[in-house]
Amino acid sequence: MYVRLVSFSGGSADMRDSWVQTIQDTALPAMRGQEGFAGYVGLMGKPDHQVKGLLFFDTEENAEAAERALQERRREVTGGVGLTVESADLYEVLAMEMESTRV
């Protein structure tokens, strides 16, 4: 399994609800359309409001293909809610355990 850690700048607490709505309405449907998509986690730090996204994929190849397909759209969508993409780094998942949960 592979995960892409996407880091954003420009976060502020007053934009939280807008980000959540954008993730649910726009980002998740686009991600679900990618081969090998295995999940997503959106994060916002406190008190600095740093925003990060974790996109999980079954293989490195599918993660790279999804990045090529989603990269430009991500910049457009995040720019519309006041965020700037700072980095999008790929990692191999060495260990993971999660209870089935949806927030």
C-alpha positions in Angstrom: 0.0 0.0 0.0 1.1 3.5 -0.7 0.1 6.9 0.6 0.5 10.4 -0.9 0.9 13.1 1.8 -0.3 16.4 0.4 0.6 19.5 2.4 -1.2 22.8 2.0 -0.5 26.3 3.2 -3.1 29.1 3.7 -5.2 27.3 6.3 -7.4 29.3 8.7 -10.1 28.1 11.1 -12.9 30.1 9.5 -12.4 28.1 6.2 -12.8 24.7 7.9 -16.5 24.1 6.9 -15.7 25.2 3.3 -12.8 22.7 3.1 -14.9 19.8 4.4 -17.7 20.6 1.9 -15.1 20.7 -0.9 -13.6 17.4 0.1 -17.0 15.7 0.2 -18.4 17.2 -2.9 -15.4 17.5 -5.2 -12.2 15.8 -4.0 -13.6 12.5 -2.9 -15.6 11.7 -6.0 -12.5 12.5 -8.1 -10.3 10.3 -6.0 -12.8 7.4 -6.0 -12.6 7.4 -9.8 -8.9 6.5 -9.7 -7.8 2.9 -10.1 -6.6 1.4 -6.8 -7.9 4.2 -4.6 -8.1 2.8 -1.1 -9.0 5.8 1.2 -8.5 9.3 2.2 -7.8 11.2 5.5 -8.0 15.0 5.7 -6.2 16.7 8.6 -6.1 20.2 10.1 -3.6 21.0 12.8 -4.3 23.0 15.9 -3.5 25.8 16.7 -1.6 26.5 13.4 -4.4 25.3 11.0 -2.0 23.4 8.8 -3.9 21.3 6.3 -2.8 17.9 5.1 -4.4 15.1 3.1 -3.4 11.4 3.0 -4.5 9.5 -0.2 -4.1 5.8 0.0 -3.6 3.5 -3.1 -3.0 -0.2 -3.5 0.1 0.1 -5.6 2.8 2.6 -6.4 1.9 2.6 -10.1 -1.8 3.5 -9.3 -0.7 6.2 -6.9 1.6 7.7 -9.6 -1.2 7.5 -12.2 -3.7 9.1 -9.9 -1.2 11.9 -9.2 -0.8 12.6 -12.9 -4.6 12.6 -13.3 -5.5 14.7 -10.2 -2.6 17.1 -9.8 -3.9 20.1 -11.8 -7.5 19.7 -10.6 -6.2 19.7 -7.0 -4.5 23.0 -7.5 -7.6 24.5 -9.0 -9.9 23.2 -6.3 -7.7 24.1 -3.4 -7.0 27.6 -4.8 -10.8 28.1 -4.8 -10.9 27.6 -1.0 -7.8 29.6 -0.2 -5.2 26.8 0.0 -1.9 26.4 -1.9 -0.4 23.0 -2.5 3.1 23.0 -1.0 4.1 19.3 -1.5 2.7 15.9 -2.6 5.1 13.2 -1.5 4.6 9.5 -1.9 5.4 7.0 0.8 5.2 3.2 1.1 3.0 2.2 4.0 5.0 -0.1 6.2 2.3 -0.7 8.9 -1.3 0.4 9.3 -4.2 -0.6 11.5 -7.5 1.2 11.6 -10.9 0.4 12.8 -13.5 0.9 10.1 -14.5 4.6 10.6 -16.0 7.5 8.6 -16.0 11.0 9.9 
